């Protein structure tokens, strides 16, 4: 079984570029959020992946910050 299948079994996963397009921000901003720890991500080889659940929590956090 591949590493990706073990880590993300039955879960949606996104690349930083997919997240950037979905959130309408730059891919550099996504990588900055990953590096800062605000957006949990998993490095598999040289590629980053983000669980859909983690992305949704991140979006909620950003939206809450905008309201304040």
N, CA, C and O of each residue as an XYZ file, in Angstrom:
272
protein
N       0.855     -1.183      0.000
C       0.000      0.000      0.000
C       0.898      1.242      0.000
O       1.870      1.306      0.752
N       0.575      2.209     -0.830
C       1.359      3.430     -0.952
C       1.213      4.297      0.296
O       0.231      4.196      1.031
N       2.203      5.142      0.516
C       2.205      6.030      1.683
C       0.970      6.923      1.687
O       0.330      7.090      2.725
N       0.630      7.501      0.530
C      -0.534      8.398      0.449
C      -1.809      7.657      0.840
O      -2.660      8.216      1.533
N      -1.949      6.424      0.409
C      -3.147      5.655      0.732
C      -3.242      5.370      2.219
O      -4.339      5.359      2.776
N      -2.116      5.141      2.866
C      -2.117      4.873      4.307
C      -2.464      6.130      5.098
O      -3.255      6.076      6.040
N      -1.870      7.265      4.714
C      -2.083      8.505      5.460
C      -3.463      9.109      5.246
O      -4.055      9.657      6.176
N      -3.970      9.013      4.040
C      -5.178      9.742      3.687
C      -6.324      8.833      3.266
O      -7.137      9.208      2.421
N      -6.392      7.669      3.836
C      -7.437      6.726      3.477
C      -8.817      7.354      3.694
O      -9.126      7.844      4.780
N      -9.634      7.329      2.646
C     -11.008      7.840      2.685
C     -11.103      9.324      3.031
O     -12.122      9.760      3.566
N     -10.078     10.098      2.740
C     -10.105     11.528      3.021
C      -9.809     12.307      1.754
O      -9.081     11.843      0.876
N     -10.388     13.506      1.673
C     -10.039     14.402      0.577
C      -8.666     14.987      0.875
O      -8.360     15.319      2.020
N      -7.844     15.111     -0.158
C      -6.547     15.754      0.021
C      -6.362     16.790     -1.082
O      -6.884     16.649     -2.187
N      -5.612     17.824     -0.756
C      -5.384     18.922     -1.686
C      -3.902     19.254     -1.768
O      -3.146     19.065     -0.815
N      -3.511     19.751     -2.924
C      -2.162     20.288     -3.084
C      -2.221     21.769     -2.705
O      -3.301     22.359     -2.688
N      -1.078     22.369     -2.404
C      -1.080     23.812     -2.127
C      -1.635     24.633     -3.293
O      -2.288     25.652     -3.069
N      -1.389     24.212     -4.511
C      -1.903     24.950     -5.670
C      -3.426     24.867     -5.735
O      -4.086     25.859     -6.047
N      -3.986     23.704     -5.446
C      -5.449     23.561     -5.423
C      -6.065     24.450     -4.351
O      -7.114     25.058     -4.566
N      -5.410     24.523     -3.200
C      -5.908     25.366     -2.105
C      -5.837     26.833     -2.499
O      -6.766     27.596     -2.234
N      -4.741     27.228     -3.127
C      -4.585     28.616     -3.572
C      -5.706     29.003     -4.538
O      -6.280     30.085     -4.416
N      -6.016     28.142     -5.478
C      -7.088     28.420     -6.430
C      -8.437     28.484     -5.728
O      -9.249     29.367     -6.003
N      -8.666     27.554     -4.832
C      -9.956     27.485     -4.118
C     -10.175     28.713     -3.232
O     -11.287     29.233     -3.145
N      -9.109     29.170     -2.576
C      -9.219     30.305     -1.651
C      -8.906     31.644     -2.311
O      -9.030     32.698     -1.687
N      -8.498     31.592     -3.577
C      -8.152     32.802     -4.339
C      -7.037     33.594     -3.673
O      -7.115     34.810     -3.498
N      -5.991     32.848     -3.307
C      -4.775     33.466     -2.769
C      -3.594     32.887     -3.539
O      -3.758     31.939     -4.306
N      -2.416     33.445     -3.341
C      -1.254     32.950     -4.065
C      -0.759     31.636     -3.462
O      -0.986     31.354     -2.285
N      -0.092     30.851     -4.276
C       0.465     29.601     -3.754
C       1.561     29.907     -2.734
O       1.786     29.127     -1.809
N       2.248     31.052     -2.906
C       3.257     31.455     -1.923
C       2.639     31.701     -0.562
O       3.238     31.385      0.466
N       1.431     32.271     -0.552
C       0.720     32.500      0.716
C       0.373     31.171      1.367
O       0.488     31.026      2.584
N      -0.050     30.198      0.565
C      -0.374     28.873      1.110
C       0.868     28.255      1.739
O       0.803     27.724      2.848
N       2.000     28.320      1.038
C       3.240     27.764      1.590
C       3.657     28.493      2.866
O       4.193     27.877      3.787
N       3.412     29.801      2.922
C       3.731     30.568      4.136
C       2.863     30.106      5.308
O       3.357     29.974      6.427
N       1.582     29.861      5.062
C       0.696     29.354      6.117
C       1.129     27.961      6.577
O       1.062     27.640      7.763
N       1.570     27.147      5.630
C       2.064     25.812      5.992
C       3.317     25.944      6.856
O       3.438     25.296      7.896
N       4.240     26.784      6.415
C       5.504     26.958      7.148
C       5.270     27.505      8.558
O       5.970     27.127      9.497
N       4.282     28.398      8.703
C       4.003     29.000     10.011
C       3.244     28.051     10.936
O       3.153     28.292     12.140
N       2.695     26.962     10.364
C       1.933     26.011     11.171
C       0.454     26.320     11.245
O      -0.302     25.577     11.872
N       0.022     27.409     10.611
C      -1.398     27.766     10.633
C      -2.227     26.816      9.774
O      -3.414     26.613     10.031
N      -1.599     26.238      8.758
C      -2.278     25.278      7.885
C      -1.520     23.958      7.975
O      -0.445     23.823      7.390
N      -2.063     22.989      8.696
C      -1.382     21.691      8.822
C      -1.230     21.015      7.463
O      -2.169     20.979      6.668
N      -0.048     20.486      7.207
C       0.216     19.814      5.937
C       1.194     18.677      6.162
O       1.895     18.620      7.172
N       1.221     17.783      5.204
C       2.086     16.605      5.274
C       3.003     16.611      4.066
O       2.556     16.783      2.932
N       4.274     16.423      4.315
C       5.235     16.362      3.218
C       5.466     14.896      2.871
O       5.845     14.088      3.719
N       5.231     14.580      1.619
C       5.445     13.226      1.126
C       6.456     13.341      0.005
O       6.142     13.795     -1.096
N       7.678     12.921      0.304
C       8.763     13.150     -0.649
C       9.015     14.638     -0.731
O       9.311     15.278      0.278
N       8.899     15.192     -1.917
C       9.089     16.638     -2.058
C       7.765     17.381     -2.220
O       7.762     18.579     -2.502
N       6.649     16.691     -2.046
C       5.335     17.279     -2.257
C       4.585     17.479     -0.947
O       4.676     16.654     -0.038
N       3.842     18.580     -0.858
C       2.998     18.868      0.290
C       1.559     18.487     -0.020
O       1.085     18.661     -1.143
N       0.869     17.964      0.991
C      -0.547     17.623      0.864
C      -1.267     18.103      2.119
O      -0.714     18.083      3.219
N      -2.506     18.532      1.930
C      -3.318     19.042      3.031
C      -4.634     18.270      3.038
O      -5.285     18.110      2.005
N      -5.009     17.800      4.213
C      -6.296     17.109      4.348
C      -7.433     18.120      4.184
O      -7.322     19.271      4.609
N      -8.516     17.674      3.568
C      -9.678     18.541      3.380
C     -10.207     19.082      4.698
O     -10.609     20.242      4.791
N     -10.204     18.234      5.708
C     -10.668     18.642      7.045
C      -9.805     19.776      7.595
O     -10.325     20.730      8.173
N      -8.488     19.671      7.416
C      -7.582     20.722      7.895
C      -7.778     22.019      7.117
O      -7.715     23.106      7.690
N      -8.017     21.904      5.809
C      -8.258     23.090      5.010
C      -9.539     23.781      5.462
O      -9.577     25.007      5.562
N     -10.589     23.008      5.736
C     -11.848     23.593      6.199
C     -11.688     24.317      7.528
O     -12.242     25.400      7.717
N     -10.933     23.726      8.447
C     -10.671     24.381      9.735
C      -9.887     25.678      9.535
O     -10.146     26.677     10.205
N      -8.932     25.653      8.612
C      -8.135     26.840      8.316
C      -9.024     27.954      7.766
O      -8.891     29.109      8.171
N      -9.920     27.618      6.857
C     -10.838     28.601      6.276
C     -11.712     29.215      7.367
O     -11.925     30.427      7.384
N     -12.215     28.386      8.271
C     -13.022     28.892      9.389
C     -12.219     29.857     10.253
O     -12.739     30.888     10.680
N     -10.952     29.527     10.513
C     -10.094     30.379     11.321
C      -9.871     31.728     10.630
O      -9.942     32.776     11.272
N      -9.602     31.698      9.336
C      -9.372     32.931      8.583
C     -10.640     33.788      8.578
O     -10.569     35.004      8.762
N     -11.782     33.168      8.369
C     -13.036     33.903      8.363
C     -13.332     34.511      9.724
O     -13.848     35.626      9.798
N     -13.017     33.804     10.799
C     -13.226     34.320     12.152
C     -12.309     35.524     12.403
O     -12.721     36.499     13.032
N     -11.072     35.456     11.914
C     -10.132     36.567     12.077
C     -10.613     37.813     11.322
O     -10.424     38.936     11.789
N     -11.229     37.611     10.165
C     -11.732     38.732      9.372
C     -12.874     39.456     10.084
O     -13.034     40.669      9.943
N     -13.665     38.702     10.851
C     -14.813     39.284     11.554
C     -14.387     40.121     12.750
O     -15.148     40.975     13.204
N     -13.204     39.895     13.261
C     -12.753     40.611     14.456
C     -12.180     41.951     14.123
O     -11.755     42.680     15.019
